[in-house]
């Protein structure tokens, strides 16, 4: 593992302000324990607003990545919305540097695609401008063309814009790369991606971080409930 753990420290942070007001950030800080990354793939799962993307963003920035995505060499900025969490993180590294790093986040994919085009880097992303592709096609193009072995990759909801079958394609790419000395830290809602082997799943629930297996994740259980009996689920959803 290139990144073995991360620890949150106060360093004179205003604990009542965002992001320290988030229950998960507050609990990680007060636990005074590092969050370990012991497997090639680590998932951060949880509901919208649980703090998983904020935590992933903080790790990315602490690694020197651009807040809106890309490699360490990207420095474009469209809107400054990132938190100060990265200033209060201590990274525990293995000592071996990854050959490459990349931060891919769904919410700023368009901005990343524009930066790739402006910098004339299309040759490294499939020889087509990412703006000519759908969001989902563009994400897969980045992973298949830009991600190589011996890399550290942070992905924030990469399933956005992908059909179920394309999520399976992405899952295959992630597993294959993880077997080529790559490390992934992924924030996701996808029950498809969460099925990855050799993965640690941290689920954020009620402000706490729990290590769970695949079948214990809310994403899997909620999807299974719906798929097993959609008519019954619709009945409950629409029952006033």
MOGITA-V630206 format. One record per run of one state. SS is the DSSP state (A for helix, B for strand, O for the rest). FROM is the first residue (numbers start at 1). LEN is the number of residues. If there is no record, write none. Layout:
ss:SS from:FROM len:LEN
ss:SS from:FROM len:LEN
//
This chain:
ss:O from:1 len:2
ss:B from:3 len:6
ss:O from:9 len:14
ss:A from:23 len:9
ss:O from:32 len:3
ss:B from:35 len:2
ss:O from:37 len:4
ss:B from:41 len:6
ss:O from:47 len:5
ss:A from:52 len:11
ss:O from:63 len:7
ss:B from:70 len:1
ss:O from:71 len:14
ss:A from:85 len:4
ss:B from:89 len:5
ss:O from:94 len:6
ss:B from:100 len:6
ss:A from:106 len:13
ss:O from:119 len:3
ss:A from:122 len:4
ss:O from:126 len:4
ss:A from:130 len:3
ss:O from:133 len:2
ss:A from:135 len:12
ss:O from:147 len:4
ss:B from:151 len:6
ss:O from:157 len:7
ss:A from:164 len:15
ss:O from:179 len:4
ss:B from:183 len:6
ss:O from:189 len:4
ss:A from:193 len:3
ss:O from:196 len:3
ss:B from:199 len:7
ss:O from:206 len:2
ss:B from:208 len:5
ss:O from:213 len:1
ss:A from:214 len:3
ss:O from:217 len:1
ss:A from:218 len:11
ss:O from:229 len:1
ss:A from:230 len:9
ss:O from:239 len:2
//
